[in-house]
Amino acid sequence: MIYANRALPDYSVLMSVYIKDIPEWFELAVESMANQTHRPKEIIIISDGDITPELCSAQQRCIVGIRN
């Protein structure tokens, strides 16, 4: 789509987190989404089942980082 001279549409991001995900990669992915030129209106992160304590900590760091 071409949005010349028009406002870009709002969009949301839905991201699943799984137990075998690598916390550092998870944080990089969220940071990348949050730092886009046209930021998402919201980033929804779903833990799909149990996750490791390291991933839980990464989620908390991302929440704090995005809100600040």
N, CA, C and O of each residue as an XYZ file, in Angstrom:
272
protein
N       0.827     -1.183      0.000
C       0.000      0.000      0.000
C       0.868      1.241      0.000
O       1.942      1.259      0.601
N       0.418      2.241     -0.649
C       1.123      3.516     -0.672
C       0.318      4.517      0.129
O      -0.883      4.679     -0.087
N       0.991      5.193      1.065
C       0.311      6.146      1.933
C       0.879      7.545      1.748
O       1.076      8.265      2.727
N       1.140      7.932      0.530
C       1.688      9.261      0.263
C       0.711     10.319      0.751
O      -0.477     10.284      0.432
N       1.227     11.251      1.522
C       0.452     12.386      2.025
C      -0.736     11.976      2.882
O      -1.666     12.764      3.056
N      -0.728     10.770      3.418
C      -1.794     10.338      4.324
C      -1.170      9.755      5.581
O      -0.046      9.253      5.560
N      -1.909      9.828      6.663
C      -1.430      9.230      7.908
C      -1.423      7.707      7.776
O      -2.332      7.118      7.191
N      -0.401      7.092      8.320
C      -0.337      5.636      8.310
C      -1.379      5.093      9.283
O      -1.666      5.721     10.302
N      -1.940      3.939      8.975
C      -2.956      3.375      9.866
C      -2.328      2.864     11.167
O      -1.172      2.439     11.193
N      -3.110      2.915     12.235
C      -2.672      2.320     13.486
C      -2.621      0.803     13.318
O      -3.374      0.227     12.533
N      -1.731      0.176     14.060
C      -1.676     -1.277     14.023
C      -1.239     -1.803     15.387
O      -0.603     -1.095     16.168
N      -1.587     -3.034     15.651
C      -1.200     -3.723     16.876
C      -0.291     -4.883     16.512
O      -0.338     -5.399     15.395
N       0.533     -5.285     17.462
C       1.406     -6.435     17.283
C       1.019     -7.479     18.320
O       0.883     -7.168     19.504
N       0.842     -8.714     17.874
C       0.577     -9.835     18.762
C       1.765    -10.783     18.662
O       2.125    -11.237     17.576
N       2.368    -11.073     19.811
C       3.574    -11.897     19.834
C       3.415    -12.998     20.877
O       3.025    -12.730     22.014
N       3.713    -14.225     20.494
C       3.682    -15.353     21.428
C       5.090    -15.625     21.943
O       6.073    -15.454     21.222
N       5.171    -16.050     23.194
C       6.446    -16.421     23.799
C       6.334    -17.877     24.239
O       5.354    -18.274     24.871
N       7.342    -18.660     23.900
C       7.352    -20.082     24.204
C       8.535    -20.416     25.113
O       9.506    -19.661     25.175
N       8.456    -21.515     25.799
C       9.464    -21.894     26.790
C      10.877    -21.984     26.202
O      11.848    -21.707     26.905
N      11.008    -22.363     24.937
C      12.336    -22.525     24.336
C      12.861    -21.257     23.676
O      13.945    -21.270     23.094
N      12.105    -20.158     23.757
C      12.588    -18.896     23.183
C      13.812    -18.409     23.954
O      13.956    -18.659     25.150
N      14.674    -17.720     23.249
C      15.899    -17.184     23.852
C      15.596    -15.774     24.350
O      15.208    -14.911     23.564
N      15.770    -15.532     25.658
C      15.394    -14.232     26.227
C      16.003    -13.034     25.513
O      15.321    -12.030     25.307
N      17.269    -13.119     25.135
C      17.928    -11.996     24.465
C      17.267    -11.709     23.119
O      17.103    -10.545     22.754
N      16.894    -12.729     22.390
C      16.240    -12.539     21.090
C      14.837    -11.967     21.275
O      14.386    -11.128     20.496
N      14.155    -12.438     22.325
C      12.840    -11.895     22.640
C      12.942    -10.389     22.883
O      12.166     -9.609     22.330
N      13.903     -9.988     23.713
C      14.066     -8.560     24.013
C      14.422     -7.757     22.766
O      13.922     -6.648     22.578
N      15.275     -8.308     21.922
C      15.622     -7.618     20.674
C      14.398     -7.445     19.776
O      14.232     -6.397     19.150
N      13.551     -8.452     19.709
C      12.344     -8.377     18.881
C      11.401     -7.295     19.389
O      10.879     -6.505     18.602
N      11.182     -7.255     20.691
C      10.286     -6.241     21.263
C      10.888     -4.851     21.093
O      10.179     -3.903     20.755
N      12.176     -4.727     21.323
C      12.849     -3.440     21.153
C      12.735     -2.954     19.713
O      12.503     -1.770     19.471
N      12.897     -3.855     18.768
C      12.779     -3.500     17.354
C      11.372     -2.986     17.032
O      11.217     -1.982     16.336
N      10.360     -3.675     17.537
C       8.981     -3.228     17.294
C       8.724     -1.855     17.907
O       8.083     -1.003     17.291
N       9.225     -1.648     19.117
C       8.981     -0.396     19.825
C       9.733      0.775     19.199
O       9.343      1.928     19.386
N      10.801      0.498     18.460
C      11.623      1.563     17.890
C      11.370      1.823     16.408
O      12.149      2.523     15.762
N      10.304      1.277     15.873
C       9.969      1.527     14.472
C       9.613      2.997     14.275
O       9.164      3.661     15.209
N       9.810      3.498     13.078
C       9.436      4.873     12.770
C       7.953      5.093     13.025
O       7.559      6.104     13.608
N       7.143      4.156     12.593
C       5.706      4.186     12.864
C       5.433      3.106     13.901
O       5.284      1.929     13.569
N       5.371      3.526     15.164
C       5.249      2.585     16.275
C       3.866      1.953     16.322
O       2.875      2.581     15.950
N       3.803      0.706     16.781
C       2.494      0.082     16.944
C       1.707      0.769     18.056
O       2.276      1.315     19.001
N       0.395      0.726     17.919
C      -0.472      1.291     18.946
C      -0.347      0.488     20.239
O      -0.414      1.039     21.338
N      -0.166     -0.813     20.087
C       0.003     -1.683     21.239
C       0.811     -2.906     20.832
O       0.794     -3.333     19.677
N       1.520     -3.456     21.815
C       2.236     -4.714     21.627
C       1.661     -5.676     22.666
O       1.775     -5.448     23.870
N       1.051     -6.737     22.189
C       0.431     -7.724     23.067
C       1.323     -8.955     23.073
O       1.591     -9.540     22.024
N       1.782     -9.346     24.254
C       2.679    -10.484     24.387
C       1.953    -11.579     25.163
O       1.496    -11.361     26.285
N       1.853    -12.743     24.559
C       1.162    -13.880     25.159
C       2.179    -14.968     25.500
O       2.935    -15.409     24.634
N       2.195    -15.394     26.744
C       3.015    -16.547     27.132
C       2.217    -17.794     26.812
O       1.179    -18.050     27.423
N       2.701    -18.572     25.852
C       2.005    -19.781     25.425
C       2.496    -20.956     26.256
O       3.411    -21.674     25.852
N       1.884    -21.148     27.415
C       2.312    -22.186     28.339
C       3.332    -21.637     29.320
O       3.536    -20.427     29.423
N       3.963    -22.547     30.031
C       4.990    -22.145     30.990
C       6.183    -21.564     30.245
O       6.508    -21.995     29.138
N       6.837    -20.577     30.865
C       8.070    -20.029     30.307
C       9.129    -20.039     31.399
O       8.814    -20.162     32.583
N      10.372    -19.908     30.994
C      11.481    -19.944     31.950
C      11.503    -18.661     32.785
O      10.957    -17.638     32.372
N      12.130    -18.718     33.950
C      12.282    -17.500     34.754
C      13.030    -16.402     33.988
O      12.752    -15.217     34.170
N      13.972    -16.798     33.140
C      14.727    -15.809     32.350
C      13.816    -15.089     31.357
O      13.932    -13.878     31.168
N      12.910    -15.836     30.725
C      11.958    -15.204     29.804
C      10.979    -14.310     30.548
O      10.607    -13.245     30.056
N      10.565    -14.738     31.723
C       9.671    -13.921     32.540
C      10.352    -12.599     32.900
O       9.727    -11.540     32.838
N      11.623    -12.659     33.274
C      12.382    -11.446     33.581
C      12.520    -10.563     32.351
O      12.421     -9.340     32.451
N      12.747    -11.169     31.195
C      12.863    -10.406     29.942
C      11.554     -9.696     29.636
O      11.563     -8.545     29.202
N      10.423    -10.371     29.859
C       9.120     -9.730     29.646
C       8.978     -8.514     30.547
O       8.545     -7.453     30.097
N       9.337     -8.658     31.801
C       9.211     -7.545     32.742
C      10.115     -6.376     32.332
O       9.700     -5.220     32.418
N      11.333     -6.660     31.893
C      12.236     -5.584     31.443
C      11.647     -4.861     30.233
O      11.759     -3.639     30.125
N      11.030     -5.597     29.338
C      10.436     -4.985     28.150
C       9.257     -4.098     28.523
O       9.097     -3.010     27.970
N       8.439     -4.553     29.451
C       7.288     -3.751     29.895
C       7.773     -2.427     30.471
O       7.255     -1.366     30.126
N       8.765     -2.494     31.346
C       9.309     -1.286     31.944
C       9.946     -0.403     30.892
O       9.756      0.813     30.907
N      10.706     -1.003     29.968
C      11.396     -0.237     28.935
C      10.460      0.476     27.994
O      10.737      1.605     27.591
N       9.363     -0.147     27.633
C       8.408      0.458     26.698
C       7.633      1.575     27.376
O       7.351      2.600     26.755
N       7.291      1.391     28.623
C       6.509      2.414     29.336
C       7.326      3.655     29.618
O       6.754      4.735     29.767
N       8.647      3.545     29.698
C       9.489      4.702     30.021
C       9.925      5.462     28.811
O      10.637      6.459     28.930
